[in-house]
Amino acid sequence: MPEAARTPWLLPQPILVAVLVAGAGPWGTAAPAPGAVERFRDQVRPVLEKYCYDCHGDGMRKGNVSFDTFATDADLVGQAPLWFAALKNVRAGVMPPDDGPRPTAEEIDRVSHWIKYDAFGIDPAHPDPGRVALRRLNRVEYRNTIRDLMGIDFNSEAEFPADDTGHGFDNNGDVLTISPLHLEKYLQAAEAVVTSAVPTVSRVMPVLTLGHGDFRTAQGGKPEAALNLSRPASLRAALKVPAASTYTFALELEVRGSFDFNASEAWVRIGIDGEERFREKLVWAPGRKVPFAVTGPWTAGSHEVTIDVEPINPPPPGSPPPLGPEGGETRVTVRVSSLELKGPVDPAQWVKPPRHERFFPEGAPPEGAAARLAYAERVLRRFTTRAFRRPADDAKVAQLVEFARQAWSHPGTTVEAGLARAFMAVLASPRFLFRLEASLAADANERFPRVDEYALASRLSYFLWSSQPDDALLALAERGELRRQLPAQIERMLADSKAEALTRNFVGQWLQARDVESVPINLRAALGIPRGQGGRVEFSVELRQAMRRESELCFEDIVRQNRSVLELIESDSTFLNQALAQHYGIPEVTGPQFRKVQLPEGSPRGGILTQGTFLAVTSNPTRTSPVKRGLFILENILGLPPPPPPANVPDLEEAKKEFKDREPTLREMLALHRENALCSSCHSRMDPLGLALERFNVVGSWRDTEAGQPIQSAGQLITGETFDDVRGLKRILVTDRRLDYYRCLTEKLMTYALGRGIEAHDLHGLDEIVEALEANQGRFSVLLTGVVQSAPFQRQRATHVPLHSASATSHFVPSPTP
């Protein structure tokens, strides 16, 4: 088979962008290339017989794998899952074991090349982009899409069932199924979202609203959350009236009280510009609303509203508060529930309601049936294009127009209300809920047609933003210019604050940073502090959130500054605030703000493996877990997950019983556990990695002893490399094992982008990405564009412009790509 050649259309971006641009290949599995069996006999079988048959041939079946039990060579060559696993293990040096002869680099390359281009039948001249997974919007994507489309926040995490995960990510199309409960929830959500977001009239009376926090005390300070009726108080607020006219002033007070009765009573007076306009005696009546409204003329300018509380029988100064039957303090309070100035009352001075221009940019509907139908057609065509992420066909728009017309034909229903009903139908449509795609018409006769520009816009936006394409992407797609401007658009999108989602969602799942806020940790038990001693001992919410933020900021810094991804493993800096720095024992960091901190020389910190996030989520509730930590590194850093444990394996705690006279260390228990032949093969991979981190306790604090004995963190990897501590382990990962790390990170990011697991036909593109990373010192931009950016991605901070604006910014977001 000739050496893999890059086709011209892949040359500019042989990296993840090539996957984004590539078309929708057919479903199916890898098929061997012509001549694969003959080349297996000539080139590969001699290598297998020389290095592999001691364990996987001649009657040996280690790991339930044997190369010489298939009926024919063709049967063996056609075992794609077997060759997929073999390729991983041989490349990583895990197979053959290091206690026997090892294949040469040329032999490894020969076997790897045969697996890719013969056993899997990959044609580098016509690469198969793989199958496209049909993907429903997951909860995060739905929420972000509603935010950008409708301009409101809808808490889909609370309203929808939890999403399943596949290959470690919740945007995997193979697991994003839809249930009857989903259908019910989507219909309810469509109605709730449209009712909340879409105005149903063209003009409304202006309303100026103030709350309790907008008032100030007579001394100018902020008021208490509520005013106690047993103490005199006075509040002031300024109302700025825009124009002289008739207004309705409406103020509502809310009486609150303790569960037990309190005899306090007071006069409450409401004044406007020094004139008392309302007075009422208030007593204990929890939850009572006290409304006051008056309509009349107001002059333009500032007007003062006052609220005064005058206790009727105040307690003597310094007296203790009254107590209830159970000994608890009782009270009666009052607070401002709402204050509204509605007007001008004259309809001629009314204004457009909020978000009217977002949905009805042409303004109020025209008069006349024909004109209204044309207006509805334009409104719905614009809305469906944004909601479906591509233009809707004429038949669908006509159907929606007729649906809206029937709705507004009912007496008392406005045109806007009718169109709102059509919007509900759009949000409940599969075209909105699923990311449907089409191929380029020009590629209709191609074996692997490219997706059209609208599909490309969606792939890109849901990958980087976890949300719909913005107006700029859709405009480029409409003109057929997005492919040509792809690198510039990636740079623009990464600079947008919506790209925070790539950090939050990719890192949150790849590194399990999401889980640190909920992982169960019994810190008192883990530290061996008896109940009733040591004061308050807890793994606080604030510390958990700080740990997650550290992991996110470290990843974001590498993305923004286009630094090497190796710095995620080994770095001389990290991001800390005062609380996290104190937890880590790092001095001279003050305040709640996170900042980049240069670590002391020789510090074991730096990199994700020594961050509290990783160390906490890989611990058990009451102790560290070298097994979990080692497994995490194998799966998420090296990309070499061990096989699942066999049945009836004894629990690690069983080994503890062998130490009858003392408390053993985890290292000692694991050593005894590995003596079991069933356990040895997997634990010899995991344990050295996890034990290197034993100096960090369940919440990532440094420790020197365990069970009263000094902690030994030195070890040897199954591939032969030795290290003294976690610093040595990190050095190995970024030097000897960096290609494994590059490959694992690329697999994870591709899985997240594609919305499916990595398959055999992906390996050619994946290897090109790894080669490019190696050639460019691991720069992050290589993962996305195939080239090293000349400058960092400069971030644009959110400016809170209207959410319908093409320049609106949001939060950092990721997304999937078939």
C-alpha positions in Angstrom: 0.0 0.0 0.0 1.5 3.4 -0.9 2.3 5.9 1.8 -0.7 7.9 2.9 -1.1 10.9 0.7 -3.1 14.0 1.5 -5.7 15.1 -1.0 -5.7 18.8 -2.0 -9.0 19.7 -0.3 -7.5 18.5 3.0 -4.2 20.2 2.8 -4.9 23.5 4.5 -6.4 21.9 7.6 -5.3 18.3 8.2 -6.7 18.6 11.7 -10.1 18.8 13.5 -11.4 21.4 10.9 -11.0 18.7 8.3 -13.5 16.7 10.3 -15.8 19.7 10.6 -15.7 20.3 6.8 -15.9 16.6 5.8 -19.1 15.3 4.4 -21.5 12.7 5.7 -20.1 9.2 5.0 -22.2 6.1 4.9 -22.9 4.1 8.0 -21.0 0.8 8.4 -17.8 -0.7 9.6 -14.3 -0.8 8.2 -13.7 -3.3 5.5 -10.3 -4.7 4.6 -8.6 -3.4 1.5 -7.9 -5.6 -1.5 -4.8 -7.6 -0.9 -5.0 -7.2 2.8 -4.9 -10.9 3.5 -1.8 -11.5 1.4 0.1 -8.6 3.0 -0.9 -9.9 6.4 0.8 -13.2 5.6 3.9 -11.6 4.2 4.3 -8.5 6.5 2.4 -8.9 9.7 2.1 -12.6 10.7 5.9 -13.0 11.1 5.8 -10.1 13.6 2.9 -11.6 15.5 4.6 -15.0 15.7 7.8 -13.5 16.9 6.4 -11.2 19.6 2.7 -12.1 20.4 2.1 -15.8 20.2 3.6 -16.5 23.6 0.4 -14.9 25.0 -2.0 -14.9 22.1 -1.2 -18.0 20.0 0.0 -21.6 20.2 -2.8 -22.5 22.6 -2.4 -19.4 24.7 -5.4 -17.1 25.0 -4.4 -14.3 27.4 -7.1 -11.6 27.7 -9.4 -13.9 25.7 -7.4 -13.1 22.5 -5.8 -15.7 20.2 -4.5 -15.0 16.7 -4.4 -18.6 15.6 -7.9 -19.9 16.3 -9.7 -18.3 13.4 -10.9 -20.6 10.5 -9.1 -18.6 7.9 -6.7 -15.7 7.6 -9.5 -13.7 6.0 -11.6 -14.2 9.2 -8.7 -12.9 11.3 -8.1 -9.9 9.1 -11.7 -8.9 9.2 -11.7 -8.6 13.1 -11.7 -4.7 13.2 -12.2 -4.4 17.0 -9.3 -6.7 17.6 -7.0 -4.7 15.3 -8.2 -1.5 16.8 -7.2 -2.6 20.3 -3.9 -4.1 19.0 -3.0 -0.8 17.3 -3.5 1.1 20.6 -1.5 -1.3 22.7 1.4 -1.7 20.2 1.8 2.0 19.7 1.7 2.7 23.4 4.3 0.0 24.2 1.9 -1.8 26.4 2.1 -4.9 24.2 4.3 -7.0 24.1 5.2 -6.9 27.8 8.5 -5.3 28.6 9.8 -8.6 30.2 10.4 -10.1 26.7 11.7 -9.1 23.3 10.3 -5.9 21.9 9.5 -5.1 18.3 11.7 -2.5 16.5 10.3 0.8 15.4 10.2 -0.4 11.8 8.2 -3.4 12.8 5.7 -1.3 14.8 5.3 1.1 11.9 4.8 -1.9 9.5 2.1 -3.4 11.7 0.4 0.0 12.3 0.4 0.9 8.6 -1.1 -2.5 7.7 -3.8 -2.2 10.3 -4.9 1.3 9.2 -4.7 0.9 5.4 -5.2 -2.8 4.9 -7.3 -4.2 7.8 -9.4 -1.1 8.0 -9.2 -0.3 4.3 -8.6 3.4 4.8 -8.0 5.2 1.5 -6.0 8.3 2.2 -6.7 9.6 -1.3 -10.5 9.4 -0.6 -10.8 9.5 3.2 -14.1 8.3 4.7 -15.3 11.1 7.1 -17.4 8.5 8.9 -21.0 8.2 9.8 -23.1 11.2 11.0 -24.8 10.8 14.3 -28.3 12.3 14.4 -28.2 14.5 17.5 -30.9 16.0 19.6 -30.0 19.2 21.4 -28.9 18.2 24.9 -30.0 20.3 27.9 -27.1 22.7 27.8 -27.4 23.2 24.0 -31.2 23.7 24.4 -30.7 26.3 27.1 -28.1 28.2 25.1 -30.1 28.0 21.9 -33.2 29.4 23.6 -31.1 32.2 25.1 -29.7 33.2 21.7 -32.9 32.7 19.7 -35.5 34.0 22.2 -33.5 36.3 24.5 -34.5 34.7 27.7 -33.0 32.1 30.1 -34.9 28.8 30.3 -33.6 26.4 32.9 -33.6 23.2 30.9 -31.5 21.4 33.4 -34.4 21.7 35.9 -37.2 21.1 33.4 -35.8 18.2 31.2 -34.7 14.7 32.1 -31.0 14.3 32.5 -29.0 13.4 29.3 -27.2 10.1 29.0 -23.5 10.1 28.2 -21.6 8.2 25.6 -17.8 7.9 25.4 -17.7 10.3 28.3 -19.8 13.2 26.8 -23.5 14.1 27.0 -23.6 15.4 23.4 -23.2 11.9 21.9 -25.8 11.3 19.3 -25.9 7.6 19.9 -27.3 8.1 23.4 -29.4 11.3 22.9 -32.6 9.4 22.4 -36.0 10.9 22.8 -38.7 9.5 25.1 -42.4 10.2 25.6 -41.4 12.2 28.6 -39.1 14.3 26.4 -41.9 15.0 24.0 -44.2 16.1 26.8 -41.5 18.4 28.2 -40.6 19.9 24.8 -44.2 20.8 24.2 -44.5 22.4 27.6 -41.2 24.2 27.2 -42.2 25.6 23.8 -45.4 27.1 25.3 -43.6 28.4 28.4 -40.7 30.0 26.4 -42.9 31.7 23.8 -45.3 32.9 26.5 -42.4 34.4 28.4 -40.4 35.9 25.5 -42.8 36.9 22.7 -45.0 40.1 23.1 -48.5 39.7 21.8 -49.3 43.4 21.4 -47.6 46.2 19.5 -47.7 48.9 22.1 -47.8 48.8 25.9 -48.0 51.4 28.7 -44.5 52.2 29.9 -43.8 50.9 33.5 -41.0 52.1 35.8 -40.3 49.5 38.4 -38.5 49.8 41.8 -37.9 47.2 44.4 -37.0 47.2 48.1 -33.3 47.4 47.4 -33.8 50.7 45.4 -34.8 52.5 48.6 -32.4 54.2 51.0 -32.5 55.0 54.7 -32.8 58.6 55.9 -29.1 58.5 56.3 -28.5 57.4 52.7 -27.6 53.8 53.5 -29.0 50.5 52.2 -32.1 49.3 54.0 -32.3 46.1 55.9 -34.0 43.2 54.0 -37.2 44.0 55.9 -38.3 46.6 58.5 -39.1 45.5 62.0 -42.4 46.9 63.2 -41.0 47.3 66.7 -38.4 49.9 65.6 -39.0 53.2 63.8 -37.6 53.4 60.3 -37.8 55.7 57.3 -37.0 54.8 53.6 -36.6 57.1 50.6 -36.5 56.5 46.8 -36.4 58.8 43.8 -38.9 58.3 40.9 -37.7 60.0 37.7 -40.8 60.8 35.6 -39.9 61.2 31.9 -42.7 63.5 30.8 -45.6 65.4 32.3 -48.8 63.3 32.0 -51.2 61.1 33.9 -49.7 58.1 35.6 -50.8 55.2 37.9 -48.6 54.9 41.0 -48.9 51.4 42.5 -46.9 50.3 45.6 -47.3 46.9 47.4 -46.0 46.1 50.8 -45.6 42.6 52.2 -46.0 41.8 55.9 -43.8 39.0 57.2 -43.7 37.4 60.6 -42.1 34.7 62.6 -44.0 31.4 63.0 -44.9 32.3 66.6 -47.2 35.3 67.3 -45.7 38.7 67.9 -47.8 41.6 69.4 -45.8 44.3 67.6 -47.9 46.9 65.7 -47.1 50.0 63.8 -48.4 52.7 61.5 -46.9 52.6 58.1 -47.2 55.8 56.0 -46.5 56.3 52.3 -45.7 59.7 51.1 -45.1 61.3 47.7 -43.1 64.6 47.6 -43.7 65.1 51.3 -47.4 64.6 51.2 -48.9 61.6 53.0 -51.0 59.6 50.5 -51.6 56.3 52.4 -51.6 55.2 56.1 -52.4 51.8 57.6 -51.9 50.0 60.9 -49.9 46.8 60.4 -49.9 43.8 62.8 -48.7 40.2 62.8 -50.1 38.7 59.6 -47.5 36.7 57.8 -47.8 36.8 54.0 -50.3 39.6 53.9 -50.1 42.0 50.9 -50.8 45.7 51.4 -51.5 47.4 48.1 -51.8 51.1 47.4 -52.5 52.6 44.0 -53.5 56.1 42.8 -53.9 57.6 39.3 -53.2 61.3 38.7 -51.1 63.9 37.0 -47.3 63.9 37.5 -44.9 66.6 36.4 -41.6 65.7 34.6 -38.6 65.3 36.8 -37.6 63.6 40.1 -40.2 62.8 42.8 -39.5 61.4 46.3 -41.4 58.4 47.6 -41.2 57.8 51.4 -42.2 54.9 53.6 -42.2 55.5 57.3 -42.7 52.9 60.1 -43.9 54.3 63.5 -44.2 51.6 66.2 -47.4 52.1 68.3 -46.0 50.6 71.6 -42.3 50.2 71.0 -40.3 48.2 73.6 -37.9 50.1 75.9 -34.5 50.7 74.4 -32.1 47.8 75.1 -34.8 45.4 76.0 -34.4 41.8 74.7 -36.6 40.7 71.7 -39.8 38.8 72.5 -39.6 35.0 72.6 -42.0 32.4 71.4 -43.2 29.3 73.3 -40.1 27.3 72.1 -37.7 30.1 73.1 -37.1 31.4 69.6 -37.1 35.2 68.8 -40.4 36.5 67.3 -40.8 39.5 65.0 -43.1 41.2 62.5 -41.5 42.9 59.5 -42.6 44.7 56.4 -40.8 45.1 53.0 -41.5 46.7 49.6 -42.8 43.9 47.4 -43.0 46.2 44.3 -43.4 49.8 43.2 -44.6 50.6 39.7 -45.2 53.9 38.0 -47.4 53.1 35.0 -47.8 55.7 32.3 -48.3 57.9 30.5 -51.9 56.6 30.5 -52.5 58.1 27.1 -52.2 55.3 24.5 -50.6 57.7 22.1 -47.5 57.8 24.3 -47.2 54.0 24.7 -44.1 52.2 23.6 -43.1 48.9 22.0 -43.0 46.0 24.6 -39.6 44.4 25.4 -38.3 42.1 22.6 -40.9 43.2 20.1 -38.3 44.2 17.6 -36.5 40.9 18.1 -39.5 39.0 16.8 -41.2 41.6 14.7 -38.5 43.8 13.2 -40.9 45.5 10.8 -42.9 46.9 13.7 -46.7 46.6 14.2 -48.6 44.4 11.7 -50.3 46.2 8.8 -54.0 46.5 8.2 -55.6 44.4 5.5 -55.8 40.6 5.2 -53.3 40.3 2.3 -50.8 42.6 3.9 -51.0 40.7 7.1 -50.4 37.4 5.4 -47.3 38.8 3.6 -46.1 40.3 6.9 -46.6 36.9 8.7 -44.7 35.1 5.9 -41.7 37.4 6.3 -41.7 37.2 10.1 -42.0 33.4 10.1 -39.4 32.9 7.3 -36.9 34.9 9.3 -37.7 33.1 12.6 -37.6 29.6 11.1 -34.3 30.2 9.4 -32.7 31.0 12.8 -34.6 28.3 14.7 -34.0 25.5 12.1 -30.4 26.8 11.5 -31.2 26.8 7.8 -33.9 28.3 5.5 -37.2 26.5 5.8 -38.9 25.3 2.6 -41.8 27.3 1.3 -44.3 24.6 2.2 -43.3 24.6 5.8 -43.5 28.5 6.0 -46.9 28.5 4.3 -48.1 25.9 6.8 -47.0 28.0 9.7 -48.5 31.2 8.2 -51.9 29.4 7.9 -51.6 28.1 11.5 -50.9 31.7 12.7 -53.8 33.1 10.6 -56.3 30.7 12.1 -55.1 31.7 15.6 -55.3 35.5 15.1 -58.7 35.1 13.4 -60.3 34.4 16.8 -62.0 37.4 18.4 -59.7 39.4 20.7 -56.5 37.8 19.3 -53.8 40.0 17.9 -51.6 39.1 14.9 -48.6 38.9 17.2 -50.5 36.4 19.4 -51.2 34.3 16.3 -47.6 34.4 15.3 -46.6 33.4 18.8 -48.6 30.2 18.4 -46.7 29.5 15.2 -43.4 30.1 17.1 -44.5 27.4 19.6 -44.9 25.0 16.8 -41.4 25.8 15.5 -39.9 25.2 18.9 -41.6 21.8 19.2 -40.5 20.8 15.7 -37.9 18.1 15.1 -36.1 20.6 12.9 -35.4 22.7 16.0 -34.9 19.9 18.5 -32.6 17.9 16.2 -29.6 19.0 14.3 -30.7 18.0 10.8 -28.2 18.4 8.0 -28.0 18.4 4.2 -25.2 17.7 1.7 -23.9 20.1 -0.9 -25.9 19.8 -4.1 -22.7 20.0 -6.1 -21.5 16.8 -4.4 -24.6 14.8 -5.1 -22.8 12.2 -7.1 -19.8 11.9 -4.8 -19.2 8.9 -2.6 -18.6 11.2 0.4 -20.6 14.4 -0.2 -19.6 17.4 1.9 -22.2 18.9 4.2 -23.7 22.2 3.0 -22.6 25.5 4.5 -25.6 25.7 6.9 -24.7 22.3 8.4 -21.1 23.5 8.7 -22.3 26.6 10.5 -24.2 24.5 13.0 -21.3 22.1 13.5 -19.0 24.9 14.2 -21.3 26.9 16.5 -22.4 23.9 18.6 -18.8 22.7 18.9 -17.3 26.0 20.1 -20.4 27.7 21.6 -22.9 24.9 22.4 -25.4 27.1 20.8 -26.9 28.0 17.4 -25.0 29.8 14.7 -25.1 33.6 15.0 -26.2 36.0 12.2 -22.6 36.3 10.9 -22.3 32.5 10.4 -25.7 32.2 8.7 -25.0 35.1 6.4 -21.7 33.5 5.3 -23.5 30.2 4.8 -26.2 31.9 2.7 -23.5 33.4 0.5 -21.6 30.1 0.3 -18.5 31.7 1.8 -18.1 30.0 5.2 -15.7 27.3 4.0 -13.4 29.9 2.6 -13.5 32.0 5.8 -13.4 29.1 8.3 -10.0 29.9 10.0 -11.1 33.5 10.5 -14.5 32.5 11.9 -12.8 30.0 14.3 -10.6 32.8 15.6 -13.6 35.2 15.9 -15.7 32.6 17.7 -12.9 31.6 20.2 -12.5 35.3 21.0 -16.2 35.6 21.8 -17.1 35.0 25.5 -19.7 32.4 24.4 -16.7 30.1 23.7 -16.4 29.7 27.5 -18.7 26.8 26.9 -15.9 24.8 25.2 -14.1 25.1 28.5 -17.1 24.5 30.8 -18.5 21.5 28.9 -15.5 19.8 27.3 -13.2 20.2 30.3 -16.2 19.6 32.6 -16.6 16.1 31.1 -13.1 15.2 29.9 -11.5 16.0 33.3 -14.8 15.5 35.2 -14.5 19.0 36.6 -18.3 19.2 36.7 -18.4 16.4 39.3 -16.2 18.2 41.9 -19.2 20.3 43.1 -21.2 17.1 44.0 -18.6 14.3 44.6 -19.3 12.9 48.1 -16.4 13.5 50.5 -16.6 12.8 54.2 -13.7 15.0 55.1 -13.8 14.4 58.8 -13.7 10.6 58.3 -11.0 10.9 55.6 -8.8 13.0 57.9 -9.5 10.7 60.9 -10.9 13.5 63.1 -13.3 12.2 65.7 -16.8 13.6 66.0 -16.9 16.6 68.3 -13.3 17.5 67.8 -11.6 19.8 65.4 -14.4 22.3 65.0 -16.2 22.5 61.7 -14.6 20.2 59.1 -16.1 20.2 55.6 -15.3 20.3 51.9 -17.1 23.6 51.3 -19.1 24.6 48.3 -16.8 27.6 47.8 -13.7 25.4 47.8 -15.3 23.0 45.3 -16.2 25.8 43.0 -12.7 27.3 43.3 -11.2 24.0 42.3 -13.5 23.7 39.2 -12.6 27.3 38.3 -8.9 26.6 38.5 -9.2 23.7 36.0 -11.3 25.8 33.6 -9.0 28.8 33.7 -5.9 26.7 33.1 -7.5 25.2 30.0 -8.9 28.5 28.9 -5.5 30.1 29.2 -4.0 27.5 26.9 -6.7 28.1 24.3 -6.6 31.9 24.5 -2.8 32.2 24.5 -2.4 29.3 22.1 0.0 27.6 24.4 1.2 23.9 24.3 -1.3 21.4 25.5 1.6 19.7 27.3 1.2 22.5 29.9 -2.1 20.9 31.0 0.1 18.1 32.3 3.3 19.9 33.5 3.3 23.7 34.2 5.1 26.1 36.5 1.9 28.2 37.1 -1.8 27.8 37.9 -4.8 30.0 38.7 -5.7 30.6 42.3 -7.7 32.8 44.6 -6.9 33.2 48.3 -9.1 30.3 49.5 -7.6 27.8 47.1 -4.0 29.1 47.6 -4.4 28.6 51.4 -5.8 25.1 50.8 -2.7 24.3 48.7 -0.3 26.0 51.1 0.8 28.6 48.6 1.5 32.0 50.2 1.0 35.6 49.1 -2.3 35.2 47.2 -5.1 37.4 48.7 -8.6 38.2 47.7 -11.4 36.2 46.1 -10.3 37.0 42.5 -8.6 34.4 40.5 -5.2 35.3 39.0 -2.3 33.4 37.3 0.2 32.5 40.0 3.8 31.5 39.4 4.5 28.4 41.5 7.5 28.1 43.8 10.5 26.3 42.3 10.2 22.6 42.8 6.5 22.7 43.7 4.7 19.5 43.0 1.7 21.6 41.8 1.1 22.6 38.2 -1.0 20.7 35.7 -4.3 19.0 36.0 -3.0 15.9 37.9 -2.2 17.9 41.0 -5.4 20.1 41.0 -8.0 19.7 43.6 -10.6 18.9 41.0 -8.9 15.8 39.7 -7.8 14.6 43.1 -11.2 15.0 44.7 -13.3 13.3 41.9 -10.9 10.3 41.9 -11.1 9.8 45.6 -13.5 7.6 47.7 -15.7 9.4 50.3 -13.3 8.5 53.2 -9.9 7.8 51.6 -7.9 8.3 48.5 -8.1 5.8 45.6 -4.9 5.1 43.7 -6.9 2.8 41.5 -9.4 5.5 40.5 -6.6 8.0 40.0 -4.5 5.6 37.9 -7.6 4.5 35.9 -8.4 8.2 35.2 -4.9 8.8 33.8 -5.1 5.7 31.6 -8.5 6.6 30.2 -8.2 10.4 29.9 -4.5 11.2 29.6 -2.9 8.1 27.9 -6.0 6.8 26.1 -5.3 3.2 27.3 -8.3 2.1 29.4 -7.8 -1.4 30.9 -10.4 -4.1 30.3 -13.2 -4.3 32.8 -12.4 -6.3 35.9 -13.3 -10.0 35.8 -16.1 -11.3 37.9 -15.7 -12.2 41.6 -12.5 -10.2 42.0 -12.0 -9.7 45.8 -12.5 -6.2 47.1 -9.3 -4.2 47.9 -10.4 -4.0 51.6 -10.1 -7.8 51.8 -6.3 -7.4 51.6 -6.5 -5.3 54.8 -7.4 -8.4 56.8 -4.0 -9.8 56.2 -2.4 -7.0 58.3 -3.7 -8.1 61.7 -1.3 -6.2 63.9 -1.4 -2.7 62.3 -3.1 -0.4 59.8 -1.6 -1.0 56.3 -1.0 1.7 53.8 -2.8 1.6 50.5 0.5 0.8 48.7 0.8 -2.3 50.9 -2.8 -3.4 50.3 -2.5 -2.9 46.5 0.8 -4.9 46.4 -1.0 -7.8 48.1 -4.0 -7.4 45.8 -1.8 -7.6 42.7 -0.6 -11.0 43.8 -3.9 -12.3 42.6 -3.4 -13.3 39.0 -6.8 -12.0 38.1 -5.9 -8.6 39.3 -2.3 -8.2 38.3 -2.5 -7.4 34.6 -4.8 -4.3 35.2 -3.4 -3.1 38.5 0.2 -3.2 37.2 -1.0 -0.5 34.8 -3.1 1.6 37.2 -1.4 1.3 40.5 2.0 3.0 39.8 0.2 6.0 38.3 -2.2 6.4 41.2 0.4 5.8 43.9 2.5 8.6 42.5 -0.3 10.9 43.7 -0.7 9.5 47.2 0.9 12.5 48.8 -2.3 14.4 48.0 -5.3 13.6 50.2 -9.0 13.3 49.2 -9.3 17.0 48.7 -5.9 17.6 47.2 -4.0 18.8 50.3 -0.4 17.8 50.7 0.4 15.1 53.3 3.6 13.2 54.2 2.3 10.2 56.0 -0.4 7.6 55.8 -1.4 5.2 58.5 1.6 6.6 60.5 4.1 5.7 57.8 6.0 7.9 55.3 4.3 7.9 51.9 6.4 6.4 49.1 5.4 7.8 45.7 8.1 6.4 43.5 7.2 3.8 40.8 7.6 2.2 37.5 5.2 2.3 34.5 4.3 -0.9 32.8 6.2 0.5 29.8 9.4 0.5 31.9 9.9 4.2 32.8 10.7 4.9 36.4 10.0 8.0 38.5 10.6 9.3 42.1 7.4 11.3 42.6 4.6 13.0 40.8 7.0 15.5 39.3 8.9 12.7 37.6 5.6 11.1 36.4 4.5 14.4 34.8 7.9 14.7 33.1 7.5 11.2 31.6 4.0 12.0 30.4 5.2 15.1 28.5 8.3 13.5 27.1 8.4 9.7 26.6 4.5 9.4 26.5 3.6 12.7 24.9 2.4 11.0 21.7 0.0 8.9 23.7 -1.3 12.1 25.4 -1.6 13.9 22.1 -3.5 11.0 20.6 -5.8 10.7 23.7 -6.6 14.5 23.8 -7.3 14.5 20.1 -9.6 11.5 20.5 -11.5 13.2 23.3 -11.9 16.5 21.4 -12.9 14.7 18.2 -15.4 12.6 20.2 -16.8 15.8 21.7 -16.9 17.5 18.3 -18.3 14.6 16.3 -20.9 13.5 18.7 -19.9 9.9 18.4 -17.0 7.6 19.4 -13.8 7.3 17.4 -14.0 4.5 14.8 -11.5 2.8 12.5 -11.9 5.2 9.5 -11.1 8.2 11.8 -7.6 7.0 12.4 -5.9 8.5 9.4 -7.2 12.0 10.2 -6.5 11.5 13.9 -2.9 10.5 13.2 -2.4 13.6 11.0 -3.5 15.7 13.9 -1.1 14.0 16.2 1.7 14.5 13.7 0.9 18.2 13.4 0.8 18.6 17.2 4.2 16.9 17.5 5.6 19.2 14.7 4.3 22.3 16.4 5.2 21.7 20.1 1.6 20.9 20.9 0.1 24.3 20.2 -3.7 24.3 20.8 -4.5 26.1 17.5 -3.2 23.0 15.6 -6.1 21.0 17.0 -8.6 23.4 15.4 -7.1 24.9 12.3 -4.0 22.8 11.4 -1.8 25.8 11.6 -0.1 27.7 14.5 -1.8 31.0 15.0 0.5 34.0 14.8 -1.2 35.6 17.8 -3.3 34.5 20.8 -7.0 34.5 20.5 -8.0 37.8 22.1 -11.0 37.5 24.2 -14.0 39.9 23.9 -15.6 40.4 27.2 -19.4 40.2 27.4 -20.9 43.7 27.0 -24.5 42.7 27.6 -25.7 44.2 24.3 -29.2 43.0 23.3 -29.1 39.2 22.8 -30.6 39.5 19.3 -27.6 41.6 18.1 -25.2 39.9 15.8 -22.4 41.2 18.0 -23.9 39.9 21.2 -21.6 38.0 23.5 -22.4 35.4 26.0 -20.5 32.6 27.8 -17.8 30.3 26.6 -19.5 27.3 24.9 -18.7 24.0 23.1 -20.7 21.8 20.7 -20.8 18.6 18.7 -19.9 17.9 15.1 -20.9 14.8 13.1 
